[in-house]
Amino acid sequence: MKKLTIFLLSFLILFEISSLIFFKYLSFNQKNTYFKNFDYFDDKINKNIDPIKKYYNSPNYSINLGWDNSPYDERLNLFGARVDKLNEKKRMRIITFGSSMCWGDGVKHNETWPHYLSNNLNTYVANYGVGGYGPFQSYLKFKSLDEDLLKVDISILSIFEIEIDRIMNNYLDFYFSSGFRIRPTPYIEENKLKYNKLPNFSKSENFEKEFVNYIKLNSENDPWWSRRVEPTFPYSYQFIKLFNIILNDKYELNFFYDKSKNSWNNKKTNQALIKVIEEFSKFSKENNIKPYILLIPRIRYKLKSGYKYNQIKKYLIQNDYNVIDFGDFINNYEDKKNKNLILPDGHFSPRAYKLLAEFISKKIVIE
């Protein structure tokens, strides 16, 4: 027994020393994806302060939405939606919201799924997708539209599988080095969906200081920051935590979801997403619009437990929401591993968007 105790103590001491050396060796690399090292971000902001300040004083920055397509963007039409010259003159009966998978990054105006859906239904489907958006921003975008643009029959909130990860993310650079933009994050108080508007930096006397202070102040509420490792004693524990996060990120395993990449299974994330969908549907019905929730999976990759949104889907169906899950089609599509469905950057190809539009056409009903 004594020998076993000595062995275990020796092992723990050796593991602790090895972990300390490991972190000391890695410190110069500034692993900004996994470590709590705000000096790294502070320095990065300082080196890029001029373009960052220019952005936060541009029409792209929004204190309500985080960011938006600039009203001066030539890719937008008179409705503020993506250009679709073939269908814009038709009656607008459907409006769509979402991220780059709704907007159609990497494809032409006449290759997005809202465009193909317009063709299929012989109506105008307005595309209000914005690159990088999470579901909460899409909902806020919907609420920001002028009343004249709400005289439609159907609204579609599209949610790409990985967008669920974004819903509680405030500063994009915490989210796998995604840039210097900030977004509003929701919270639930007395069963109501609330959020705080973002700062108006155009009136800032010391932009850099105010910007950095804002990010620091909100960092611990951001799951992409709070999950990070802080190399402190006990170092062995921090090493195990780091190993676990890296493993989860790479293989999306079922360990400690709330602190891994898979924040989609975090209780707060799920509650916020469900509330966003509830409010999107409620706002639609208040304006006599029929709401649909469109779930879009990653085509060539699926967890053993199913898609990331499976839990949410079950809840929505049980509560009589109008759910369209493209996974129901792609799971039975013989050619789903064909690279022609996916662009090099991971977005869908025109072919995939055409299939998606055909699937949606069979699911929605315009009265």
Secondary structure per residue as TSV (DSSP state, phi and psi in degrees):
chain	resnum	aa	ss	phi	psi
A	1	M	-	360.0	-41.4
A	2	K	H	-64.8	-41.0
A	3	K	H	-63.7	-39.1
A	4	L	H	-64.4	-42.3
A	5	T	H	-62.5	-43.9
A	6	I	H	-63.8	-40.0
A	7	F	H	-63.4	-46.4
A	8	L	H	-64.4	-42.7
A	9	L	H	-63.1	-42.3
A	10	S	H	-62.6	-42.6
A	11	F	H	-62.4	-45.2
A	12	L	H	-64.5	-40.7
A	13	I	H	-65.0	-45.1
A	14	L	H	-63.4	-40.9
A	15	F	H	-64.5	-40.1
A	16	E	H	-65.1	-44.6
A	17	I	H	-65.7	-41.4
A	18	S	H	-64.0	-39.5
A	19	S	H	-65.5	-41.0
A	20	L	H	-60.8	-46.0
A	21	I	H	-62.7	-41.0
A	22	F	H	-57.6	-47.8
A	23	F	H	-68.7	-35.3
A	24	K	H	-64.8	-38.3
A	25	Y	H	-67.8	-37.0
A	26	L	H	-80.8	-16.6
A	27	S	G	-56.8	-35.6
A	28	F	G	-71.1	-19.2
A	29	N	G	-77.2	-15.5
A	30	Q	-	50.0	64.4
A	31	K	-	-70.4	84.1
A	32	N	T	-71.1	-9.2
A	33	T	T	-81.3	-29.7
A	34	Y	T	-121.0	-11.0
A	35	F	B	-113.3	143.8
A	36	K	-	-83.0	92.0
A	37	N	-	-138.3	85.1
A	38	F	H	-68.9	-21.6
A	39	D	H	-59.5	-34.4
A	40	Y	H	-61.0	-46.9
A	41	F	H	-70.4	-37.8
A	42	D	H	-60.5	-45.3
A	43	D	H	-66.2	-39.7
A	44	K	H	-63.7	-41.1
A	45	I	H	-64.4	-44.3
A	46	N	H	-59.6	-39.2
A	47	K	H	-72.4	-21.1
A	48	N	T	-117.7	22.8
A	49	I	H	-61.8	-36.2
A	50	D	H	-65.4	-52.4
A	51	P	H	-65.4	-32.3
A	52	I	H	-65.5	-47.1
A	53	K	H	-62.1	-39.3
A	54	K	H	-62.4	-41.9
A	55	Y	H	-62.9	-44.5
A	56	Y	T	-74.8	-2.4
A	57	N	T	-114.3	18.8
A	58	S	S	-108.5	166.5
A	59	P	T	-66.5	-13.6
A	60	N	T	-71.7	-27.5
A	61	Y	E	-84.6	136.6
A	62	S	E	-134.9	128.8
A	63	I	T	-71.1	-16.5
A	64	N	T	-95.3	-38.3
A	65	L	T	-105.8	-16.9
A	66	G	E	96.4	-61.1
A	67	W	E	-154.3	165.7
A	68	D	-	-155.9	163.9
A	69	N	-	-65.1	133.3
A	70	S	-	-62.1	136.6
A	71	P	T	-62.3	-15.0
A	72	Y	T	-94.5	2.2
A	73	D	-	-69.4	124.1
A	74	E	T	-68.3	-9.9
A	75	R	T	-82.5	-4.1
A	76	L	B	-101.7	150.1
A	77	N	-	-99.7	-170.4
A	78	L	T	-66.0	-17.7
A	79	F	T	-88.5	-4.2
A	80	G	S	80.7	9.4
A	81	A	S	-102.3	172.3
A	82	R	B	-66.6	141.9
A	83	V	-	-56.6	134.2
A	84	D	-	-149.6	77.2
A	85	K	T	-59.0	-30.1
A	86	L	T	-69.1	-30.8
A	87	N	T	-117.3	-10.5
A	88	E	T	-59.6	-27.6
A	89	K	T	-81.5	-11.0
A	90	K	S	-76.6	167.6
A	91	R	-	-67.8	129.7
A	92	M	E	-78.0	115.7
A	93	R	E	-121.2	-13.4
A	94	I	E	-135.8	137.8
A	95	I	E	-124.2	138.1
A	96	T	E	-121.5	147.7
A	97	F	E	-136.6	150.0
A	98	G	-	161.9	-159.8
A	99	S	S	-100.2	-149.8
A	100	S	H	-63.7	-21.4
A	101	M	H	-76.6	-14.5
A	102	C	H	-94.6	-47.5
A	103	W	H	-58.4	-46.5
A	104	G	T	99.1	58.0
A	105	D	T	-62.0	135.0
A	106	G	T	86.4	-1.8
A	107	V	S	-125.6	164.0
A	108	K	-	-76.4	169.1
A	109	H	G	-56.3	-35.9
A	110	N	G	-95.3	24.9
A	111	E	G	-129.0	10.1
A	112	T	S	-86.6	160.5
A	113	W	H	-69.4	-33.3
A	114	P	H	-62.6	-33.9
A	115	H	H	-65.6	-48.8
A	116	Y	H	-62.7	-36.3
A	117	L	H	-65.7	-38.1
A	118	S	H	-58.6	-45.0
A	119	N	H	-62.5	-44.9
A	120	N	H	-64.3	-37.1
A	121	L	H	-100.2	-1.3
A	122	N	T	53.5	48.2
A	123	T	S	-147.5	176.6
A	124	Y	E	-100.2	120.8
A	125	V	E	-104.6	109.5
A	126	A	E	-79.3	128.8
A	127	N	E	-99.2	103.6
A	128	Y	-	-106.2	27.3
A	129	G	-	-68.7	149.2
A	130	V	-	-136.1	127.7
A	131	G	T	-56.9	135.3
A	132	G	T	86.2	-4.9
A	133	Y	-	-67.2	151.0
A	134	G	-	-103.2	172.0
A	135	P	H	-58.1	-34.6
A	136	F	H	-67.4	-41.5
A	137	Q	H	-63.6	-37.7
A	138	S	H	-61.8	-41.0
A	139	Y	H	-64.7	-43.2
A	140	L	H	-64.6	-36.5
A	141	K	H	-61.2	-42.8
A	142	F	H	-57.7	-47.4
A	143	K	H	-69.9	-19.4
A	144	S	H	-83.3	-10.4
A	145	L	S	-68.9	148.7
A	146	D	-	-64.5	153.0
A	147	E	G	-57.6	-35.7
A	148	D	G	-60.7	-27.8
A	149	L	G	-84.9	-3.8
A	150	L	G	-98.0	7.1
A	151	K	-	-87.7	64.7
A	152	V	-	-129.4	176.1
A	153	D	S	-97.5	-33.7
A	154	I	E	-136.5	140.6
A	155	S	E	-119.7	140.9
A	156	I	E	-125.5	119.5
A	157	L	E	-98.0	107.7
A	158	S	E	-91.6	133.9
A	159	I	E	-128.1	106.5
A	160	F	E	-74.7	143.9
A	161	E	G	-46.9	-49.0
A	162	I	G	-78.2	-9.7
A	163	E	G	-66.1	-22.2
A	164	I	G	-61.4	-31.2
A	165	D	G	-62.0	-23.4
A	166	R	G	-87.8	-14.5
A	167	I	T	-61.1	-33.9
A	168	M	T	-103.4	5.5
A	169	N	-	-83.3	125.2
A	170	N	-	-96.3	-49.2
A	171	Y	B	-109.6	119.0
A	172	L	G	-61.5	-30.5
A	173	D	G	-69.0	-18.0
A	174	F	G	-74.8	-22.5
A	175	Y	T	-93.6	71.8
A	176	F	T	57.4	51.9
A	177	S	S	51.0	57.6
A	178	S	-	-101.7	16.9
A	179	G	-	108.8	-177.4
A	180	F	S	-99.9	11.6
A	181	R	-	-81.7	153.2
A	182	I	B	-119.3	153.2
A	183	R	-	-134.0	151.7
A	184	P	-	-71.0	141.2
A	185	T	-	-119.3	139.9
A	186	P	-	-84.5	158.0
A	187	Y	E	-144.3	157.5
A	188	I	E	-109.3	124.9
A	189	E	E	-134.3	122.6
A	190	E	T	53.4	43.0
A	191	N	T	62.9	21.7
A	192	K	E	-117.6	140.9
A	193	L	E	-82.1	120.9
A	194	K	E	-131.7	164.8
A	195	Y	-	-161.2	161.2
A	196	N	-	-102.8	134.1
A	197	K	-	-62.7	153.0
A	198	L	-	-80.0	159.7
A	199	P	-	-63.8	148.9
A	200	N	-	-93.5	90.4
A	201	F	G	-73.5	-11.0
A	202	S	G	-65.9	-21.8
A	203	K	G	-99.7	10.2
A	204	S	-	-76.9	133.7
A	205	E	S	-85.9	-27.7
A	206	N	S	-134.2	81.9
A	207	F	H	-56.6	-50.4
A	208	E	H	-57.4	-46.1
A	209	K	H	-64.0	-46.1
A	210	E	H	-66.9	-38.1
A	211	F	H	-65.3	-49.0
A	212	V	H	-63.8	-42.1
A	213	N	H	-63.4	-38.1
A	214	Y	H	-62.6	-45.4
A	215	I	H	-64.6	-43.5
A	216	K	H	-61.6	-43.9
A	217	L	H	-61.6	-33.7
A	218	N	H	-101.9	1.9
A	219	S	G	-62.3	-42.9
A	220	E	G	-69.9	-17.7
A	221	N	G	-86.3	-6.0
A	222	D	S	-95.1	114.9
A	223	P	H	-59.2	-23.9
A	224	W	H	-77.7	-16.0
A	225	W	H	-96.9	-46.4
A	226	S	H	-63.9	-24.8
A	227	R	T	-76.8	-13.9
A	228	R	S	-66.5	160.0
A	229	V	B	-90.4	136.1
A	230	E	-	-115.1	105.8
A	231	P	-	-64.7	84.4
A	232	T	-	-133.3	171.1
A	233	F	S	-69.1	138.1
A	234	P	S	-78.3	124.4
A	235	Y	H	-65.5	-31.0
A	236	S	H	-63.7	-38.9
A	237	Y	H	-64.5	-43.1
A	238	Q	H	-65.0	-34.5
A	239	F	H	-65.3	-44.6
A	240	I	H	-62.7	-41.3
A	241	K	H	-62.0	-44.3
A	242	L	H	-62.1	-46.2
A	243	F	H	-59.9	-41.2
A	244	N	H	-64.1	-44.0
A	245	I	H	-64.6	-45.1
A	246	I	H	-62.3	-41.7
A	247	L	H	-63.9	-43.7
A	248	N	H	-64.9	-40.5
A	249	D	H	-63.3	-40.3
A	250	K	H	-76.6	-42.3
A	251	Y	H	-113.7	-3.8
A	252	E	-	51.4	56.7
A	253	L	-	-81.7	176.9
A	254	N	S	-97.2	35.7
A	255	F	S	-105.8	126.3
A	256	F	-	45.6	57.2
A	257	Y	G	-52.0	-38.9
A	258	D	G	-64.9	-18.6
A	259	K	G	-113.6	6.7
A	260	S	S	-103.0	-175.2
A	261	K	S	-58.1	-31.7
A	262	N	-	-79.9	60.9
A	263	S	G	-68.3	-6.4
A	264	W	G	-64.5	-20.5
A	265	N	G	-101.5	5.4
A	266	N	S	-73.3	139.2
A	267	K	H	-58.4	-44.7
A	268	K	H	-65.5	-38.3
A	269	T	H	-63.1	-46.7
A	270	N	H	-63.3	-43.6
A	271	Q	H	-61.5	-43.3
A	272	A	H	-65.4	-42.1
A	273	L	H	-64.7	-44.2
A	274	I	H	-61.5	-40.9
A	275	K	H	-66.4	-38.4
A	276	V	H	-60.5	-46.1
A	277	I	H	-64.0	-41.3
A	278	E	H	-59.4	-45.6
A	279	E	H	-70.5	-36.2
A	280	F	H	-60.7	-45.8
A	281	S	H	-67.2	-41.0
A	282	K	H	-63.1	-45.7
A	283	F	H	-64.1	-37.7
A	284	S	H	-61.1	-49.9
A	285	K	H	-66.5	-33.0
A	286	E	H	-62.8	-25.9
A	287	N	T	-104.4	20.1
A	288	N	T	57.9	39.0
A	289	I	-	-115.2	136.9
A	290	K	E	-86.6	119.6
A	291	P	E	-90.1	142.5
A	292	Y	E	-126.5	142.8
A	293	I	E	-108.0	116.0
A	294	L	E	-101.6	117.9
A	295	L	E	-100.6	124.5
A	296	I	E	-118.0	117.4
A	297	P	-	-88.4	164.0
A	298	R	-	-69.7	131.6
A	299	I	S	-73.7	-44.7
A	300	R	S	-99.5	12.2
A	301	Y	-	-145.9	130.5
A	302	K	-	-142.6	134.8
A	303	L	B	-69.0	157.9
A	304	K	T	-61.5	-30.9
A	305	S	T	-85.0	1.2
A	306	G	B	108.7	-162.6
A	307	Y	-	-81.7	161.6
A	308	K	T	-59.7	-28.2
A	309	Y	T	-93.3	9.0
A	310	N	H	-55.6	-43.6
A	311	Q	H	-62.9	-43.2
A	312	I	H	-64.4	-42.2
A	313	K	H	-59.1	-45.0
A	314	K	H	-59.0	-44.8
A	315	Y	H	-61.9	-44.6
A	316	L	H	-64.5	-42.4
A	317	I	H	-65.8	-41.7
A	318	Q	H	-62.5	-27.2
A	319	N	T	-104.7	21.7
A	320	D	T	62.2	35.4
A	321	Y	-	-82.3	155.2
A	322	N	-	-84.1	99.8
A	323	V	E	-109.2	131.6
A	324	I	E	-119.5	115.3
A	325	D	E	-110.6	107.9
A	326	F	T	-62.8	-19.8
A	327	G	H	-61.3	-29.9
A	328	D	H	-62.0	-30.0
A	329	F	H	-87.0	-49.5
A	330	I	H	-67.8	-26.4
A	331	N	T	-63.3	-28.1
A	332	N	T	-106.0	9.3
A	333	Y	-	-89.0	119.1
A	334	E	T	-61.8	-28.2
A	335	D	T	-102.2	24.0
A	336	K	T	-67.5	-18.1
A	337	K	T	-90.6	-0.9
A	338	N	-	-66.3	126.8
A	339	K	G	-65.0	-15.8
A	340	N	G	-68.3	-10.5
A	341	L	G	-86.3	-15.9
A	342	I	B	-126.6	134.5
A	343	L	-	-78.8	161.9
A	344	P	T	-55.4	-30.3
A	345	D	T	-86.7	2.1
A	346	G	S	100.5	-12.5
A	347	H	-	-75.9	163.5
A	348	F	B	-72.4	152.0
A	349	S	-	-88.6	167.5
A	350	P	H	-53.6	-37.0
A	351	R	H	-62.4	-44.9
A	352	A	H	-65.2	-40.4
A	353	Y	H	-64.9	-34.1
A	354	K	H	-66.8	-41.6
A	355	L	H	-64.0	-40.4
A	356	L	H	-62.7	-44.7
A	357	A	H	-63.8	-39.4
A	358	E	H	-63.7	-39.1
A	359	F	H	-66.6	-43.9
A	360	I	H	-62.9	-40.8
A	361	S	H	-55.1	-33.0
A	362	K	T	-82.9	-12.1
A	363	K	T	-102.3	-29.9
A	364	I	-	-92.9	153.5
A	365	V	-	-125.5	118.0
A	366	I	-	-97.6	115.8
A	367	E	-	-84.1	360.0
